[in-house]
């Protein structure tokens, strides 16, 4: 019997180690991609047409314009939950956002509208992406997959906030999960405090 308990403990800790290793690998891999892309000489033009190279996370994508090298774009006005944190109740919603972006943007040309401050402190472009005249970030807000990031005001923020309230009232996406909703509301309050 004792060897059975030992075996279960080894299996348990082995699984924990594997999950931690996978999370670390994903985080390091994403950071390497970000750094290599930021150091590249790629560029995008305001109003230009871009194509998806890869979804990095729920609010950052790697895109290319024509024959330019790929660049990172931080989607303006949204914040997604992290998908790489093992056993985090919000992680599945971060992954759902990645999956939705991949499905929605793959093989489709997008128009990019750069923010008045075109790059963030990490060197990523800050932009609104449009697919067939549909605001990609706003769509994610409507589906209850991301939060409206209010720390830095943007032109469509009031529309985004209205749609976020509708998603919350309709219990769409993570708004249907009480624990994630509680965390989302805490984040929104924290961000509101930063802007006041």
N, C-alpha and C positions, 0 to 999 in steps of 0.2 A: 504494500500500500504506500509506503514512504517513497518508493521510486516513482510511483504514479504522480504523487504530489510534486515531486522534484521535476518530473517531465513536464507537467502542466505549467509550473513556474518558468522553466526554460522556454517553453513555447510562448508563454505570455510575454516574457521579457524580450524574446526574439522578435515577436511581432511589433512590440513597442519600438525596439531598435530599428526595425525595418521601416516603420512609419516615420520615425524621426529622420532616418537617412534619406527617405524619399522626399520629405519636406525640405530638408537641407539642400538636396540635389536640385529640386525645382527652384528654390529661392536663389541659389548660387547661379544656376543656369540662366534664369531670367535677368539677374543682375549683370551677368557677362554679356548677354545679348544687348541690354540697354547701353552698357559702356562701349561696346564695339560699334554700335550704331551711332551713338552720340559723337564718337571720334571720327566717323566717316564724313565725307564731304557732300552727302546727299542734301537735296533741298526740295521744297515744294513752294509753289506760287499760290498766292491768295486767289481763290476762284478756280484753281487748277483741278484737273481730273486726276485722281489717284486710284491705285488698285491695292487691295489687301495683300500683304506678304504673309503676315502672321498676327494673330491676336496674342498679345503679351499677357494681359490680365483684363479684368472687366471694365477698365476705363482707359487703357492704353493699347494702341495698335501700331504695328509696323506697316507702313505703306510706301509705295514708290510712285513717282510721277514720271511717266514716259521712260526714258533710258537713264534717269537719275538713280543714284544709289538710294536704298531704302532709308527712311527716317522714322523716328518715333513720334507719334501724335498722342497727346493726352487729350481725351475728349472733354471739351469745355462743359463745365456746369454739373458734372456728375461725379459720384464716388461709389465704387463698387466694394463689396465685401471681399476680403482676401480668401482665395480658394485653396491656398496651400497649407493652412493651419489644420493639422490633424485634430479630429474630434471637436472642432469648433462648430457650434450649431448653425452659424451663418455661412460656413464654407460651401455648402451645397448651392447657396444662392450666388456666391461668387463664381462657382463653376457653371451654373446655369447661365450667367451673364456671358461668360466666355463662349459657351456653346451657342448661345443666341447670336452673338456677334459673328462668330465663325460662319454659322448657317446663313445669316442675313447678308453678310458682306462678301463672302467667298464668290469669286468670279464675277463680281458686279462693280462697274466703275462708280466712283463716288466723287462728289465735288467737295472741296475743302475750303472753308471760310475761316481764315486765321483770326485769332483774337487780336485786340489792339496791342497787347503785349504778346508778340508771336512765339516767344520761348519762355519756358519756366526755368527755375534755378538749376534743374537737372539737364538742361539743354534740349528738352523735348519741345516740339511744336505744340501750341495750345490752339485747338481749332474745333469748330463745329463741322461734323461730317454730314453730308446729305446724300441719300440714295433715292433717286427718282423724286427729288424735291421733298423727301421726308427726312426730318431731323433725327439722326440715329440716336443721339443722347436722349431726346424727348421720348422716343419710342421705348427705350429701356426704363425710363421713369414711369411711363404709362403702364408698363407690364409689371411694375413693382419689383424690378430687379436691382435698381440702384437708387441711391439717395441724391437729392439735389444738393450740390456742394456750394454753400452760400458764403463761404469765407471771402471769395473774390467775386464781387458782383459782375454780372454779364447781361447783355441786352435782353435776352429772353427769360430772365430769371423769374419774373412774375408768372409767366405762362407755365414754366417748369414746376413752380410751387403749387399752382392750381391743379396741375395734372398729378402731382404727388399726393395731394389731399384726396383727389378722386380715387387714386389707386389704393390709398389707405382705407377710405370709406368702403371701397369695393372688396377689400381684403385680397388684393391681387399680389402675387409673388410672395415676398417675405413678409408682407403685411398680414398674411394669414397665420403667421407663426408668432405667438405671444412673446416668446423669449427674444426673438430677433427684432420684433417691433419695439420692445423695451430698449434694446441696445441702439436701434435706429433713432429713437426719440432722444436718448441721451446724447448721441452724436450731434443731432440737429440742435439741441440746446447748447452744447459746447461750442458749436460753430457760430450760433447766434451771439453768444457771449464774446467771441473774437471780433465780431463785426460792429458791436455797439460801442 
